[in-house]
Amino acid sequence: MKKIIIFGATGNIGAYFVDYCIEHLDSSKYEIIAVGRKETDYYKNKGIKYCRVDITKDEDFNSLPADDIYAIVNLAGVLPAYLKDNNPFVYANTNILGSLRMLEYARKNNADRFLYSQTWAEQAGYWGKKDILSPDMPRKLLYTGDHAFYTITKTTVVETMEYYRQEFGIKSFVFRLPNVYLYNPETEYYVDGEKHVIAYRYMIERAIKGEPIELWGSPDAYKDILYVKDLCQMMFKALFVERDCGLYNAGTGIKTTLKEQIEGIIDVFSPASRKSEIIYRPEKANFVSFVMDIENARLELGYDPQYGYKEYLMDYMIERDKKKYDMLWK
């Protein structure tokens, strides 16, 4: 039986992707191997094989299977949002060397393909200058800020994948991710080493209580709101596409304005008897507007986003009420 090895299976996107694969794969032909750093019985209790691997340690890879390896999915790594100290060695040891170990594992065991989640910060030099981000735009990194060295390490992995593709024939698929929206019990993340409340989580909690929500900056500023299950669909399709490689800007291709975002949150989460009021604060800082060009993902992968903004909010509410990953993420 062909094996699909998913590194980062205990992380936010990884947990959703494992579930998506289990739901959509032909279990008579493919087996999912979930891989993560933490000790957990979560996958064992679901009947899924789990291997505890620290990707910074060579010896840990010995616990992984060595036969019938079909695909490696790399969703592991260190992100600025979860790292208090901006330590370049932590990024390099995990993101670069950990990924190199995965690629060597893929080479030694004749894997057909390798999938990787890249950061959209690879195109940060276009933010505020280009409204539509195309996968064909050359990378344009920024070299300051808490995402700078992180992005360098992620980009190094992409170049290393290309070496393994050309030298060893391992198919290569890269997904540039903006913020991916999903339910997680965590409500804070790090920005430049300081904890901040996740804005959309904060607004959802205020809407649930019927409390006023401030709209900062222009109500017409917009984002491409990517729900995790649409990302899972895109990546899943890359597992089986008949191509040697692909680079995709992950998204929906739809502009959702800030006003639409907050109105949707109020509509879905506020009690009918106590709807939150929007307080306009145009003097406050705004975010950079953007939308992802996903045309090549449509044409090459057959990707078709299923979650509009309201659909994402409704499904988020269902996932939050289930709390199905809370045991994994505690």
N, C-alpha and C positions, 0 to 999 in steps of 0.2 A: 504494500500500500504506500502511495506517495505521501511524503510528509511535508507539511508547511510549518516552518519554525517561526514563531512570532516572538521576537524580543521586545521587552517593554510591556508585557502582557498584564502587569499589575498597575500600569499607569492609566491616565485618563482615557486617551484614545485607544490604547492597547486593549483595555477591558471591553470596550464597545466593539472593537474590530474582531476580537476572538468570538464574541457572541454572534456577530454578523456572519462570520465564516461558518460557524457551526450551523447556523440557520439555513445557509444557502449552498453549502458544499454537498457533493455527493459523498456520503460517509462510507460508501462501499469502495471508493477509489482514493479518497484523501483522508489523512489524519492530521489534526491540529496538535502541535506541541507548543504549549504556552511556556514562556521563559521570563523570569523576573528575578530581581535581587532579593526581595523580601521573603521571609518564611511565612507561608500561608497554606491553609487547607482548602481555600476557596475553590480552586479548580478541581482538586481531588473530590470534593463533595459534589461537583457537577459532572463527574465522570470524564474529565479532560486531563490528559497527562500534563504534569507541570514539572519543569526542571528549574531548580534554584541556581542561578548563575550570576556571579559578579563579573561583568564583562571587562573589568580591569585586571582580572586574574587568568592567566593562561590555563592553569590547571582545572578551573571550573568548566571549561569547554569539554573536558573529558567525560562529563556526565551526559552529554547530548548524544542522540543517536547518530550513527555513521552510515546508515543504509537508506536507500530510496529517498534521498533529500531532494525535494522538488523546488521549493522556494524558501528564501529567507526574507523576513519582513523586519526591518529595523525601525522600531518605534521607541527605542531606548535612548537615554541621554540626560544630560544636565541642562536645565533651563534657567535663565536669570530670574524667572518668577518664583523659583523655589530655592534660590541660593542667596543667602544673606551677604556673604563676602564674595566680591568679584575676583575670584582666584583663577588665573589663567591655567594653572596646572590641573585644577579639577576639571575644567572644560577639556583640556587636551587629553588627559588620561582617560576620561570616560568617552567623550564624543569622537575623538580621532582614533586613539589606540583601541578603544572598545570596538569601534566599527571596523577597524582593520582586522581585529581578531575574528569578527563575524565574516568578513570577506575571505579570510584565509580558511575558515571553517567551510564556507561555501565552495571554495576552490578545491580543497582536499576531498570533499565529499560529492563533487560533481553536481552541485545545484544548478538548476536551469536558469534561475533569475533571482534578482535582489531588489527589494523595494525599500525606499527610504523617505522619511518625512523631513524635508528641508524647511527652513524658515523663510518667510517672505521678506525678512529684513535683508536678504540678499539683493533686494531691489529698493532698499531704503533711500537711495539717492534720487529716486523718482518721486518720492512722497511729496505731495504738495505741488508737484510740477506736472504730473500725468494723472488724469482721473481714471483712466483705464490701464490696468497693468497687464501686459501681454507676456506670455511665456517666451516669446521670441526676443524680448528686450534683453540685451546683455546685462549681466549682473552689475550692480552699482552700489557697493557697500559704503556705509558710513564708518569712520574709524574712531569715533568717540562715543561715549555713553555705555550703559551697562550691557547693551546687546552687541557691542562691536566685536570683542574677541570671541564671544559665543558664535556669532555669525561666521567669523573666519574659520572656526573649527568645523562648523557644519558644511561650509563651502569646500573645505579641504576634503571632507568625506565624499562629496559629489565628484570631485576631480579624481579621487582614488577609485571610485566606482567605475569611472570611465576607463581608467587604466586596466582594471580587472575585466572590463567588457572587451576592450581591444586586444589585450594580451591573452586572456583565458576564455573568452567567449561567454562570460556570465551576463545575461541580459540585465539591463539597468533601467529602473523606473523611479523617477524623482518627483515628489509632490511638494510644491512651495505652499506652505500653510500660513494664512493670516490667523487671527484669533479664531479658534474653533469652539463653538458654543455647545455646551453640554451640561448635564447635571453633575455636580460634585459637592459633597458636604462642605468642602473648604470655601470660605468666603473672602479670604485675603491672599494677597501675593506680594512679592517683593518688587520694588522699583528703586533702583540705585541703592539697594541695601536697606531700604525702609519699607515696612509693611503698609499696604494700602488696601482698602476695601475694593473688591471687584465690582465695577460700576453697575453692570447689568444685574448682578445678584442683589446689590443694595437696592436698586429700583424695584426689583421683584418683591423683596421683603417689605418695602414700604407700601407697594400696591396691595399686598395681602392684608395689611393692616388698615388700608384705606387712607394712608397718610399722604400729604402733598409730595410731589416729585418735582425737583428742579430740572429745568432744561437749560443746559449751559450752551452759550454761543448761538450759532445759527440753527434754527429748526430745520433748515433745508440741507444741512450737512448730511452726508450719507455714507453708508458702509455696505459692503457685500457680507451678508450674515450667513456664514457657513455652519450648518448643523452637523454634528459628528456623524450622523447616520448617512448623510450624503457623501461625506468624505469616505466613509467605509465602503459605500457603493463604488466610488471611483477607484479606490485601491483594490477592491475585490476584482473588478473587471481587469485590472492590470495583471492579476495573477494568471490570467488565461489568454490574454490577447496575443495574436501571432505577430509580434514585433520584437526587434532586438533591443529597443530602448524607447524612452519617452520622458519628456519634461513637461509638467503640468502645473499651472497656477490653479490651486484648488479654490473653488467658490461656487456661486450660483449664477453669476452674470447679471444679478438683479440689484438695483440700487434701492436701499431702504433708508429713508430719511430718519433723522433723529426724532422728529415729531412722530413719524409712523412707528418707530420703535417704542417710544414711551406710550403712545396711545394703545398699541397692541398689548403691552404689558398690563396696562390698566384694564383693558377689556377682558383679558384672560384671567387675571389674578385678583382684581379688586372685587370685594363683595358687591352684589347688585345694589344693596342698600347704602353703600358707603364707597363710592368711586373716588379714587385719588384725584386731586386737582393738580394741573400742571402749572408750575410757577416758572415764568420765563426769566432767564438771567443772561441777556445778550452780552453783558460785560465780561462774563466768565470765559475761560479758555475753551477753544473748540478742538475737535480732533481733525485729522487729515481725511478728506473724502477719497474714496477709492471704490472701484469695482473690478472684479477679476474677469479677464477674457478667458473663457473656458472652451472656446470653439474647437481647439485641437483635441481636448478630452472628449468632446461630443463625437468628433469624426473618427478618432483613432481607437477610443475605448467603448464607444456607445454609451457614454455617461449621460444621464438625464436626471437632474436634481428633482427630488420628490418632495422636498420640504420648503414651501414658501415660509415667510416670516411667521404668520399666524400658526401654520402647521407645526413649525418648530416649537413655538411656545406651548402649544397644547401637548405635544409629545414630551417636552421638558417637564411639564407638570405631572404627567403619568410616571415618568422615570423618577422624579423626586418623591412621589408618593410610594412607589415600590421600594425605594431605598435598596435596590438589589446589589449595588456595589459598595454599600457602606461598610460591610464586613471586610472587603478587600482593601479599602482605602483608609481604614482606621489607623 
